[in-house]
Amino acid sequence: MDLFGDRPVPLTPFQAALLGVAKDEVDTPALLLDLDRFERNATHMAAFLRGLGLGWRPHSKAHKSPQIARRQMQLGAIGVTCAKVGEAEVMVEYGIPSVLIANEQSAPSKFDRIAALNRRAEVITCADDPIHVALASAAALVAGVEIPMLVELNVGQERAGLPPGPRAVELARLIAATPGIRLAGIMGWEGHLPTVWPAEERERRCREAMEPLVETKRRIEADGIPVPIVSGAGSGTHGATGLIAGMTEIQAGAACLMDRFYGEQCHLEGEFEYALSIVSRVVSRPVPNRAIVDAGFKTMSGGEMGMPLAVGLPGAVITELSAEHGHVALAPEARDLRIGDRVEWIPGYSDTTTFLHNQFVGIRDGRVTAVLPLLGRGLLT
Protein backbone atom coordinates (compact mmCIF):
# COMPACT_ATOMS: atom_id res chain seq x y z
CA MET A 1 0.00 0.00 0.00
CA ASP A 2 1.18 3.48 -0.88
CA LEU A 3 1.68 5.53 2.32
CA PHE A 4 -0.44 8.24 0.73
CA GLY A 5 -3.34 6.00 -0.33
CA ASP A 6 -4.14 2.65 -1.89
CA ARG A 7 -4.33 4.10 -5.42
CA PRO A 8 -0.87 5.27 -6.44
CA VAL A 9 -0.87 8.39 -8.60
CA PRO A 10 1.00 7.88 -11.88
CA LEU A 11 4.21 9.87 -12.14
CA THR A 12 5.85 11.37 -15.20
CA PRO A 13 9.38 10.12 -15.98
CA PHE A 14 10.74 13.39 -14.56
CA GLN A 15 8.79 12.94 -11.33
CA ALA A 16 9.72 9.27 -10.97
CA ALA A 17 13.41 10.12 -11.44
CA LEU A 18 13.27 12.30 -8.31
CA LEU A 19 12.61 9.35 -6.02
CA GLY A 20 15.65 8.51 -3.92
CA VAL A 21 17.54 11.68 -4.83
CA ALA A 22 19.29 13.46 -1.97
CA LYS A 23 17.55 16.67 -0.93
CA ASP A 24 20.69 18.68 -1.73
CA GLU A 25 20.69 17.29 -5.28
CA VAL A 26 17.09 18.15 -6.20
CA ASP A 27 17.21 20.50 -9.18
CA THR A 28 16.05 24.04 -8.55
CA PRO A 29 13.66 25.64 -8.16
CA ALA A 30 11.49 23.02 -6.46
CA LEU A 31 8.60 22.86 -4.01
CA LEU A 32 9.65 20.77 -1.02
CA LEU A 33 7.47 19.17 1.63
CA ASP A 34 9.10 17.90 4.81
CA LEU A 35 6.96 14.80 5.36
CA ASP A 36 7.80 14.35 9.02
CA ARG A 37 6.80 17.92 9.84
CA PHE A 38 3.67 17.66 7.71
CA GLU A 39 2.61 14.50 9.53
CA ARG A 40 3.28 16.00 12.95
CA ASN A 41 1.21 19.04 12.01
CA ALA A 42 -1.68 16.89 10.77
CA THR A 43 -1.53 14.64 13.82
CA HIS A 44 -1.55 17.67 16.13
CA MET A 45 -4.55 19.25 14.36
CA ALA A 46 -6.52 15.99 14.34
CA ALA A 47 -5.82 15.33 18.02
CA PHE A 48 -6.74 18.87 19.08
CA LEU A 49 -10.09 18.74 17.28
CA ARG A 50 -10.81 15.18 18.37
CA GLY A 51 -10.26 16.31 21.96
CA LEU A 52 -13.03 18.86 21.44
CA GLY A 53 -15.34 16.24 19.94
CA LEU A 54 -15.06 17.75 16.45
CA GLY A 55 -14.51 16.26 13.03
CA TRP A 56 -11.64 17.49 10.89
CA ARG A 57 -12.40 18.13 7.20
CA PRO A 58 -9.26 19.97 6.00
CA HIS A 59 -9.45 22.27 3.01
CA SER A 60 -7.39 21.18 0.01
CA LYS A 61 -6.98 24.64 -1.52
CA ALA A 62 -3.29 24.79 -0.59
CA HIS A 63 -2.24 21.30 -1.64
CA LYS A 64 -4.73 20.17 -4.36
CA SER A 65 -3.41 16.61 -3.89
CA PRO A 66 -5.58 13.52 -3.28
CA GLN A 67 -2.52 11.79 -1.85
CA ILE A 68 -2.11 14.46 0.80
CA ALA A 69 -5.85 14.29 1.50
CA ARG A 70 -5.58 10.50 1.94
CA ARG A 71 -2.66 10.92 4.34
CA GLN A 72 -4.66 13.46 6.34
CA MET A 73 -7.47 10.92 6.59
CA GLN A 74 -5.04 8.26 7.76
CA LEU A 75 -4.00 10.71 10.47
CA GLY A 76 -7.53 11.58 11.59
CA ALA A 77 -9.48 13.61 9.00
CA ILE A 78 -13.08 12.64 8.17
CA GLY A 79 -12.90 13.85 4.58
CA VAL A 80 -11.76 16.85 2.59
CA THR A 81 -13.01 20.33 1.68
CA CYS A 82 -12.61 21.62 -1.89
CA ALA A 83 -13.35 24.89 -3.66
CA LYS A 84 -14.23 23.53 -7.12
CA VAL A 85 -16.18 20.67 -8.64
CA GLY A 86 -13.12 19.70 -10.69
CA GLU A 87 -11.06 19.37 -7.52
CA ALA A 88 -13.79 17.18 -5.99
CA GLU A 89 -13.73 14.95 -9.07
CA VAL A 90 -10.00 14.35 -8.60
CA MET A 91 -10.48 13.59 -4.91
CA VAL A 92 -13.24 11.07 -5.58
CA GLU A 93 -11.28 9.49 -8.45
CA TYR A 94 -8.47 8.72 -6.02
CA GLY A 95 -10.60 7.35 -3.24
CA ILE A 96 -11.65 10.19 -0.95
CA PRO A 97 -15.05 9.04 0.38
CA SER A 98 -16.45 12.35 1.67
CA VAL A 99 -15.97 15.74 0.01
CA LEU A 100 -17.44 19.14 0.82
CA ILE A 101 -17.45 21.64 -2.05
CA ALA A 102 -17.63 24.72 0.14
CA ASN A 103 -19.07 27.00 -2.55
CA GLU A 104 -22.31 27.56 -4.40
CA GLN A 105 -22.77 26.52 -8.04
CA SER A 106 -24.84 28.32 -10.65
CA ALA A 107 -24.66 26.17 -13.82
CA PRO A 108 -26.80 23.05 -14.37
CA SER A 109 -23.72 21.26 -15.70
CA LYS A 110 -21.99 21.68 -12.34
CA PHE A 111 -24.88 19.99 -10.55
CA ASP A 112 -24.90 17.20 -13.15
CA ARG A 113 -21.27 16.53 -12.26
CA ILE A 114 -21.98 16.68 -8.52
CA ALA A 115 -24.85 14.24 -8.99
CA ALA A 116 -22.59 11.86 -10.88
CA LEU A 117 -20.01 12.05 -8.10
CA ASN A 118 -22.64 11.09 -5.53
CA ARG A 119 -22.88 7.68 -7.17
CA ARG A 120 -19.34 7.03 -5.94
CA ALA A 121 -18.90 9.08 -2.76
CA GLU A 122 -20.57 11.59 -0.48
CA VAL A 123 -20.12 14.94 -2.21
CA ILE A 124 -21.76 17.86 -0.40
CA THR A 125 -22.41 21.26 -1.95
CA CYS A 126 -23.75 24.59 -0.66
CA ALA A 127 -26.78 26.78 -1.18
CA ASP A 128 -27.75 30.31 -0.21
CA ASP A 129 -30.66 30.73 -2.63
CA PRO A 130 -33.67 28.66 -3.79
CA ILE A 131 -32.11 28.64 -7.27
CA HIS A 132 -29.33 26.38 -5.97
CA VAL A 133 -31.95 24.06 -4.49
CA ALA A 134 -33.88 23.81 -7.76
CA LEU A 135 -30.75 23.14 -9.82
CA ALA A 136 -29.51 20.47 -7.40
CA SER A 137 -32.89 18.75 -7.27
CA ALA A 138 -33.22 18.63 -11.06
CA ALA A 139 -29.77 17.08 -11.49
CA ALA A 140 -30.25 14.59 -8.65
CA LEU A 141 -33.61 13.34 -9.92
CA VAL A 142 -32.22 12.73 -13.41
CA ALA A 143 -29.21 10.88 -11.99
CA GLY A 144 -31.23 8.93 -9.46
CA VAL A 145 -29.14 10.07 -6.50
CA GLU A 146 -29.51 12.28 -3.45
CA ILE A 147 -27.29 15.38 -3.23
CA PRO A 148 -26.44 16.52 0.30
CA MET A 149 -26.45 20.30 0.78
CA LEU A 150 -25.33 22.80 3.38
CA VAL A 151 -26.95 26.19 3.82
CA GLU A 152 -24.15 28.74 3.81
CA LEU A 153 -24.45 31.64 6.24
CA ASN A 154 -22.64 34.96 6.10
CA VAL A 155 -20.99 35.25 9.50
CA GLY A 156 -19.17 38.51 8.80
CA GLN A 157 -16.86 37.99 5.85
CA GLU A 158 -19.44 39.62 3.56
CA ARG A 159 -18.98 37.15 0.73
CA ALA A 160 -21.56 34.45 -0.04
CA GLY A 161 -24.17 33.22 2.40
CA LEU A 162 -27.47 34.21 3.96
CA PRO A 163 -27.59 36.13 7.22
CA PRO A 164 -28.18 33.90 10.24
CA GLY A 165 -31.83 33.73 11.15
CA PRO A 166 -35.19 33.43 9.38
CA ARG A 167 -34.06 33.38 5.74
CA ALA A 168 -31.55 30.63 6.43
CA VAL A 169 -34.16 28.64 8.34
CA GLU A 170 -36.57 28.99 5.44
CA LEU A 171 -33.97 27.77 2.94
CA ALA A 172 -33.22 24.78 5.18
CA ARG A 173 -36.93 23.95 5.22
CA LEU A 174 -37.01 24.13 1.43
CA ILE A 175 -34.05 21.77 1.08
CA ALA A 176 -35.59 19.31 3.53
CA ALA A 177 -38.85 19.32 1.56
CA THR A 178 -37.36 19.09 -1.95
CA PRO A 179 -36.94 15.69 -3.66
CA GLY A 180 -33.50 14.53 -4.70
CA ILE A 181 -31.58 16.50 -2.08
CA ARG A 182 -31.18 16.41 1.67
CA LEU A 183 -30.16 18.94 4.27
CA ALA A 184 -26.72 17.88 5.49
CA GLY A 185 -26.24 20.95 7.68
CA ILE A 186 -25.01 24.53 7.65
CA MET A 187 -21.67 26.28 7.34
CA GLY A 188 -20.07 29.67 7.82
CA TRP A 189 -16.59 30.98 7.12
CA GLU A 190 -15.16 33.58 9.51
CA GLY A 191 -12.43 34.47 7.02
CA HIS A 192 -12.21 38.05 8.28
CA LEU A 193 -10.82 36.97 11.68
CA PRO A 194 -7.65 34.79 11.30
CA THR A 195 -5.24 37.64 12.05
CA VAL A 196 -7.14 39.12 15.02
CA TRP A 197 -4.86 39.23 18.04
CA PRO A 198 -4.44 38.79 21.02
CA ALA A 199 -5.93 35.32 21.38
CA GLU A 200 -8.63 36.47 23.79
CA GLU A 201 -9.87 39.04 21.28
CA ARG A 202 -9.86 36.47 18.47
CA GLU A 203 -11.92 34.10 20.64
CA ARG A 204 -14.39 36.88 21.42
CA ARG A 205 -14.76 37.87 17.76
CA CYS A 206 -15.15 34.23 16.65
CA ARG A 207 -17.89 33.67 19.24
CA GLU A 208 -19.59 36.84 18.04
CA ALA A 209 -19.46 35.58 14.44
CA MET A 210 -20.21 31.90 14.89
CA GLU A 211 -22.72 31.68 17.74
CA PRO A 212 -25.48 33.02 15.42
CA LEU A 213 -24.60 30.12 13.10
CA VAL A 214 -25.16 27.66 15.94
CA GLU A 215 -28.35 29.44 16.99
CA THR A 216 -29.65 29.07 13.42
CA LYS A 217 -29.02 25.34 13.70
CA ARG A 218 -31.19 25.27 16.82
CA ARG A 219 -33.98 27.12 15.05
CA ILE A 220 -33.92 24.67 12.15
CA GLU A 221 -33.95 21.72 14.54
CA ALA A 222 -36.91 23.25 16.36
CA ASP A 223 -38.87 22.51 13.16
CA GLY A 224 -37.94 18.85 13.51
CA ILE A 225 -35.30 19.01 10.78
CA PRO A 226 -31.96 17.36 11.68
CA VAL A 227 -28.81 19.46 11.17
CA PRO A 228 -25.95 16.96 11.45
CA ILE A 229 -23.17 19.26 10.19
CA VAL A 230 -22.17 22.69 11.47
CA SER A 231 -18.95 23.47 9.62
CA GLY A 232 -16.50 26.35 9.54
CA ALA A 233 -13.10 27.75 10.52
CA GLY A 234 -9.73 27.78 8.82
CA SER A 235 -6.28 27.29 10.29
CA GLY A 236 -6.15 30.80 11.70
CA THR A 237 -9.41 30.45 13.66
CA HIS A 238 -9.60 26.73 14.40
CA GLY A 239 -8.49 27.16 18.01
CA ALA A 240 -11.14 29.79 18.74
CA THR A 241 -14.07 28.49 16.69
CA GLY A 242 -13.38 24.95 17.82
CA LEU A 243 -14.31 25.99 21.37
CA ILE A 244 -17.84 27.06 20.37
CA ALA A 245 -20.48 24.58 21.50
CA GLY A 246 -22.54 23.33 18.57
CA MET A 247 -19.81 23.24 15.93
CA THR A 248 -19.34 19.75 14.51
CA GLU A 249 -16.45 20.00 12.05
CA ILE A 250 -13.55 22.29 11.21
CA GLN A 251 -12.11 22.96 7.72
CA ALA A 252 -8.57 24.01 8.77
CA GLY A 253 -5.98 22.59 6.38
CA ALA A 254 -3.15 25.01 5.65
CA ALA A 255 -1.56 24.55 9.08
CA CYS A 256 -0.39 21.15 7.87
CA LEU A 257 1.91 22.94 5.42
CA MET A 258 2.48 26.26 7.20
CA ASP A 259 3.81 29.52 5.79
CA ARG A 260 4.69 33.01 7.01
CA PHE A 261 1.09 34.24 6.89
CA TYR A 262 -0.18 31.50 9.19
CA GLY A 263 2.94 31.45 11.32
CA GLU A 264 3.40 35.17 11.88
CA GLN A 265 0.12 36.95 11.08
CA CYS A 266 -2.14 34.20 12.45
CA HIS A 267 0.24 33.43 15.35
CA LEU A 268 0.52 29.68 14.73
CA GLU A 269 4.32 29.67 14.85
CA GLY A 270 5.46 27.35 17.62
CA GLU A 271 2.25 25.31 17.55
CA PHE A 272 2.83 24.07 14.00
CA GLU A 273 6.08 23.51 12.10
CA TYR A 274 7.10 24.93 8.74
CA ALA A 275 6.80 21.88 6.47
CA LEU A 276 6.65 23.65 3.09
CA SER A 277 9.59 25.35 1.41
CA ILE A 278 11.00 26.35 -1.96
CA VAL A 279 14.60 25.54 -2.75
CA SER A 280 16.44 27.86 -5.14
CA ARG A 281 19.98 28.39 -6.33
CA VAL A 282 22.05 31.55 -6.62
CA VAL A 283 22.58 32.30 -10.31
CA SER A 284 24.19 35.75 -10.11
CA ARG A 285 26.17 37.91 -7.67
CA PRO A 286 26.35 41.18 -9.60
CA VAL A 287 27.31 43.37 -6.62
CA PRO A 288 28.39 42.59 -3.04
CA ASN A 289 25.03 43.46 -1.48
CA ARG A 290 22.78 41.61 -3.93
CA ALA A 291 22.24 38.04 -5.07
CA ILE A 292 19.87 36.73 -7.72
CA VAL A 293 18.21 33.34 -7.29
CA ASP A 294 16.39 31.22 -9.88
CA ALA A 295 12.95 31.52 -8.20
CA GLY A 296 10.68 34.42 -9.10
CA PHE A 297 6.94 35.00 -8.99
CA LYS A 298 6.35 31.99 -11.24
CA THR A 299 7.79 29.89 -8.42
CA MET A 300 6.74 31.61 -5.21
CA SER A 301 4.46 34.48 -4.32
CA GLY A 302 4.99 37.74 -2.48
CA GLY A 303 2.78 40.68 -1.66
CA GLU A 304 0.52 41.49 1.23
CA MET A 305 0.65 37.97 2.69
CA GLY A 306 4.42 38.31 3.04
CA MET A 307 7.57 37.72 1.02
CA PRO A 308 9.37 34.37 1.30
CA LEU A 309 11.76 34.06 4.26
CA ALA A 310 15.26 32.60 3.91
CA VAL A 311 15.87 29.47 5.97
CA GLY A 312 19.04 29.55 8.08
CA LEU A 313 20.48 32.56 6.28
CA PRO A 314 20.22 35.71 8.42
CA GLY A 315 20.81 38.86 6.45
CA ALA A 316 19.32 37.59 3.17
CA VAL A 317 16.02 39.29 2.33
CA ILE A 318 14.00 39.08 -0.87
CA THR A 319 13.18 42.60 -2.00
CA GLU A 320 11.56 41.84 -5.36
CA LEU A 321 10.24 38.92 -7.38
CA SER A 322 10.39 39.15 -11.16
CA ALA A 323 9.12 36.37 -13.40
CA GLU A 324 12.06 33.97 -13.04
CA HIS A 325 14.29 35.69 -10.49
CA GLY A 326 14.31 36.55 -6.83
CA HIS A 327 16.21 39.71 -5.93
CA VAL A 328 17.95 39.16 -2.61
CA ALA A 329 19.44 41.98 -0.55
CA LEU A 330 22.45 40.83 1.46
CA ALA A 331 23.53 42.26 4.78
CA PRO A 332 27.28 41.98 5.55
CA GLU A 333 26.85 38.64 7.37
CA ALA A 334 25.33 37.04 4.23
CA ARG A 335 27.74 38.34 1.60
CA ASP A 336 29.78 35.16 1.32
CA LEU A 337 26.88 33.67 -0.67
CA ARG A 338 28.27 32.36 -3.97
CA ILE A 339 26.93 31.45 -7.39
CA GLY A 340 25.65 27.88 -7.17
CA ASP A 341 24.76 28.03 -3.47
CA ARG A 342 21.31 26.74 -2.56
CA VAL A 343 18.87 28.92 -0.63
CA GLU A 344 15.67 27.55 0.86
CA TRP A 345 12.63 29.76 1.47
CA ILE A 346 9.54 29.56 3.64
CA PRO A 347 6.70 30.84 1.42
CA GLY A 348 4.80 33.97 2.35
CA TYR A 349 1.49 32.24 1.60
CA SER A 350 1.06 28.61 0.62
CA ASP A 351 -2.18 29.00 -1.38
CA THR A 352 -0.55 31.36 -3.87
CA THR A 353 2.68 29.35 -4.07
CA THR A 354 1.81 25.67 -4.37
CA PHE A 355 -0.45 25.98 -7.42
CA LEU A 356 2.53 27.31 -9.41
CA HIS A 357 4.09 23.81 -9.24
CA ASN A 358 3.28 20.42 -10.72
CA GLN A 359 4.39 18.43 -7.68
CA PHE A 360 5.50 18.46 -4.08
CA VAL A 361 8.89 16.85 -3.60
CA GLY A 362 8.45 14.91 -0.37
CA ILE A 363 11.56 14.79 1.81
CA ARG A 364 12.30 12.42 4.68
CA ASP A 365 15.72 11.93 6.30
CA GLY A 366 17.38 14.08 3.66
CA ARG A 367 16.09 12.17 0.63
CA VAL A 368 13.13 12.28 -1.74
CA THR A 369 10.77 9.53 -0.62
CA ALA A 370 7.59 10.71 -2.35
CA VAL A 371 6.57 12.85 -5.30
CA LEU A 372 3.04 14.17 -4.90
CA PRO A 373 1.45 15.68 -8.05
CA LEU A 374 -0.96 18.58 -7.55
CA LEU A 375 -3.66 16.86 -9.57
CA GLY A 376 -6.23 19.53 -8.68
CA ARG A 377 -4.03 22.30 -10.06
CA GLY A 378 -5.78 24.33 -12.75
CA LEU A 379 -9.15 22.62 -12.24
CA LEU A 380 -11.14 25.84 -11.98
CA THR A 381 -14.57 24.63 -13.10
Backbone hydrogen bonds, N-H to C=O, Kabsch-Sander energy under -0.5 kcal/mol:
donor,donor_aa,acceptor,acceptor_aa,energy
2,D,5,G,-0.7
5,G,2,D,-2.2
16,A,12,T,-2.9
17,A,13,P,-1.9
18,L,14,F,-0.6
18,L,15,Q,-1.2
19,L,15,Q,-0.5
19,L,16,A,-1.1
20,G,368,V,-3.0
21,V,18,L,-2.2
23,K,366,G,-2.9
25,E,22,A,-2.1
26,V,22,A,-0.5
26,V,23,K,-1.4
30,A,279,V,-1.5
32,L,30,A,-0.7
32,L,277,S,-3.0
33,L,361,V,-2.3
34,D,275,A,-3.0
35,L,33,L,-0.9
35,L,363,I,-2.2
36,D,363,I,-0.6
38,F,34,D,-2.6
39,E,35,L,-2.4
40,R,36,D,-2.1
41,N,37,R,-2.7
42,A,38,F,-2.6
43,T,39,E,-2.5
44,H,40,R,-2.4
45,M,41,N,-2.5
46,A,42,A,-2.6
47,A,43,T,-2.3
48,F,44,H,-2.5
49,L,45,M,-2.3
50,R,46,A,-2.5
51,G,47,A,-2.2
52,L,48,F,-0.7
52,L,49,L,-0.7
53,G,50,R,-1.5
54,L,49,L,-2.8
55,G,248,T,-3.0
57,R,55,G,-0.6
57,R,250,I,-2.8
59,H,251,Q,-2.1
60,S,81,T,-2.8
64,K,60,S,-3.0
69,A,65,S,-2.1
70,R,66,P,-2.5
71,R,67,Q,-2.2
72,Q,68,I,-2.4
73,M,69,A,-1.9
74,Q,70,R,-2.3
75,L,71,R,-1.4
76,G,73,M,-1.2
77,A,72,Q,-2.6
78,I,56,W,-2.9
79,G,56,W,-0.7
80,V,98,S,-1.9
81,T,58,P,-2.4
82,C,100,L,-3.2
88,A,84,K,-1.9
89,E,85,V,-2.3
90,V,86,G,-1.6
91,M,87,E,-2.2
92,V,88,A,-2.7
93,E,89,E,-2.3
94,Y,90,V,-1.5
95,G,92,V,-1.9
96,I,91,M,-2.6
99,V,122,E,-3.0
100,L,80,V,-2.5
101,I,99,V,-0.6
101,I,124,I,-3.2
102,A,82,C,-2.3
102,A,100,L,-1.0
103,N,101,I,-1.6
110,K,107,A,-1.0
111,F,107,A,-1.3
112,D,108,P,-2.2
113,R,109,S,-1.9
114,I,110,K,-2.3
115,A,111,F,-2.7
116,A,112,D,-2.2
117,L,113,R,-2.2
118,N,114,I,-1.6
119,R,116,A,-1.4
120,R,117,L,-2.2
121,A,117,L,-1.7
122,E,97,P,-2.6
123,V,121,A,-0.8
124,I,99,V,-3.0
124,I,122,E,-0.5
125,T,148,P,-2.0
126,C,103,N,-1.3
127,A,150,L,-2.2
132,H,129,D,-1.0
133,V,129,D,-1.1
134,A,130,P,-2.5
135,L,131,I,-2.5
136,A,132,H,-2.3
137,S,133,V,-2.5
138,A,134,A,-2.3
139,A,135,L,-2.0
140,A,136,A,-2.5
141,L,137,S,-2.6
142,V,138,A,-1.7
143,A,139,A,-2.0
144,G,140,A,-1.5
145,V,140,A,-2.0
147,I,180,G,-2.4
149,M,182,R,-2.3
150,L,125,T,-2.4
151,V,185,G,-2.1
152,E,127,A,-2.5
152,E,150,L,-0.6
153,L,187,M,-2.9
154,N,162,L,-3.0
155,V,153,L,-0.8
159,R,160,A,-0.6
162,L,152,E,-2.5
168,A,163,P,-0.6
169,V,165,G,-2.1
170,E,166,P,-2.6
171,L,167,R,-2.1
172,A,168,A,-2.2
173,R,169,V,-2.2
174,L,170,E,-2.0
175,I,171,L,-2.5
176,A,172,A,-2.4
177,A,173,R,-1.5
178,T,174,L,-0.8
178,T,175,I,-1.0
181,I,178,T,-1.1
182,R,147,I,-1.9
184,A,149,M,-3.0
184,A,182,R,-0.8
185,G,149,M,-1.2
186,I,229,I,-2.6
187,M,151,V,-2.2
188,G,231,S,-2.0
189,W,153,L,-0.6
190,E,188,G,-0.5
191,G,189,W,-1.5
193,L,190,E,-1.8
196,V,193,L,-1.7
201,E,198,P,-0.6
202,R,198,P,-2.1
203,E,199,A,-2.6
204,R,200,E,-2.0
205,R,201,E,-2.6
206,C,202,R,-2.6
207,R,203,E,-2.3
208,E,204,R,-2.3
209,A,205,R,-1.9
210,M,206,C,-3.1
211,E,207,R,-2.4
214,V,210,M,-1.9
215,E,211,E,-2.6
216,T,212,P,-1.9
217,K,213,L,-1.6
218,R,214,V,-1.8
219,R,215,E,-1.9
220,I,216,T,-2.2
221,E,217,K,-2.7
222,A,218,R,-1.7
223,D,220,I,-1.5
224,G,221,E,-2.2
225,I,220,I,-1.2
229,I,184,A,-1.4
231,S,186,I,-2.2
232,G,249,E,-1.2
233,A,188,G,-0.5
237,T,234,G,-0.9
238,H,234,G,-1.2
240,A,237,T,-0.7
241,T,237,T,-2.9
242,G,238,H,-1.9
243,L,240,A,-1.2
244,I,241,T,-1.9
245,A,243,L,-0.5
247,M,244,I,-1.8
248,T,230,V,-2.7
249,E,230,V,-1.8
250,I,55,G,-2.1
251,Q,232,G,-1.8
251,Q,233,A,-1.1
256,C,253,G,-1.8
257,L,254,A,-1.5
258,M,254,A,-2.9
260,R,347,P,-2.6
261,F,348,G,-2.0
263,G,259,D,-2.7
264,E,260,R,-3.2
265,Q,260,R,-1.0
265,Q,261,F,-0.8
266,C,261,F,-1.7
268,L,262,Y,-1.9
269,E,263,G,-1.9
270,G,272,F,-1.0
271,E,268,L,-1.5
272,F,268,L,-2.1
275,A,257,L,-2.2
275,A,273,E,-1.0
276,L,257,L,-1.4
277,S,32,L,-2.1
278,I,345,W,-2.3
279,V,30,A,-2.3
280,S,343,V,-2.8
282,V,341,D,-3.0
283,V,292,I,-3.1
284,S,292,I,-1.5
287,V,290,R,-0.7
290,R,287,V,-1.7
291,A,328,V,-2.4
292,I,284,S,-2.6
293,V,326,G,-2.2
294,D,281,R,-1.7
297,F,322,S,-2.5
298,K,323,A,-1.7
299,T,296,G,-1.9
300,M,296,G,-2.4
306,G,303,G,-2.1
309,L,346,I,-2.3
310,A,316,A,-0.5
311,V,344,E,-2.8
312,G,310,A,-0.6
316,A,313,L,-1.5
317,V,315,G,-0.6
317,V,329,A,-2.4
318,I,308,P,-0.5
319,T,327,H,-2.9
320,E,327,H,-1.1
322,S,320,E,-0.5
322,S,325,H,-2.5
326,G,293,V,-1.8
327,H,320,E,-3.0
328,V,291,A,-2.9
328,V,326,G,-0.6
329,A,317,V,-3.2
329,A,327,H,-0.6
330,L,289,N,-2.2
331,A,315,G,-3.0
331,A,329,A,-0.5
334,A,331,A,-2.3
335,R,332,P,-1.3
337,L,334,A,-1.3
340,G,282,V,-2.6
341,D,338,R,-2.1
343,V,280,S,-2.1
345,W,278,I,-2.7
346,I,309,L,-2.9
348,G,301,S,-0.7
353,T,350,S,-1.7
354,T,350,S,-2.7
355,F,351,D,-0.6
356,L,353,T,-1.6
357,H,354,T,-2.3
360,F,372,L,-2.5
361,V,31,L,-2.7
362,G,360,F,-0.8
362,G,370,A,-2.9
363,I,33,L,-2.8
364,R,367,R,-2.6
367,R,364,R,-1.4
368,V,21,V,-2.6
369,T,362,G,-2.2
369,T,367,R,-0.7
370,A,362,G,-1.3
372,L,360,F,-2.4
374,L,358,N,-2.3
375,L,373,P,-1.7
376,G,64,K,-2.7
377,R,374,L,-1.9
379,L,376,G,-1.7
380,L,378,G,-1.6
